[in-house]
């Protein structure tokens, strides 16, 4: 994953962001994976859903699965409390 400078980020089209207000850049697969990781840690349930949907739409081969998916399910359940 290449470093995304502020100037590079400003030059990206809106379609290369998965979150609200140009958050979670997904211009390549590495950034898309990083966006999934970051939103699973820091995002609201609505942001998680939005980012996951946009990443899976743009990069259908990237799917969250495995042990992290189970942890995410538990964290989402905790968010609903």
N, C-alpha and C positions, 0 to 999 in steps of 0.2 A: 504494500500500500504506500503510495507516494504521499509526501507531505502536501497538505492542501493549505496554501497560504491564503490570507485574507483576500488578496486580490483575485486569486484563482477562484475562491468561493463566490465572490461577487459576480464573476463572469459566468458561472454555471446557470443554466436555464432552470426555471422553477420545477420542471419535470424531474430534475436530478436531486430533488429533496423529498424525503418520505414523511417528514413531520410538519407541524404547523410553523408558520413564520420562518420558512427556509431552514428548519432544523433537520438534523440527521441526513447529511448528504449521502447519496447513493450513486455517484457517478460511475463507479466500477464495483466489481464483486467484493473486493476487499473492504471498501467503504460500506457496502451493504451489510456485510457480516458484522462490521463494527457498529453500525447503526442498530442492528438487532440486539447485540450485546449491551450497548449503552441504554437502549430503551427498556430492556428487560430489568435493568438495575435501577434506572432513574425515572422512567416514564410512568405516567398515570395509566390506568387500565384503557382509557380511550386512545391515548397515544400509542400504547403497545399494539392495539388492534389495527390502528391506522398504518403504523410503520410496517408491521408484519404483512399486511395486505399489499402495500405498495412495493415492498421488496419482492414478495412472491410473484407479483404481476410483472415486474421488470426483469427479474431473474428467477424463472420457474424452477431452475435446478437447485436453488437455495431454499431449503426447508428446515425449520427448526425441528429437531428430533433428538432422541437419545436422552441421557440423564438430565441434561439441561432443561428439556421440555417438561419432565416430571417436576423439577424444582419450580419451573415457571408456573405450572398448574397450581402448585401449593401456594406460591406467592400471590397469584391472582385470587385464590380463594381467601387469602388473608386480607387482600384489598377490599373485599366485600363486607368485612366485619364492620 
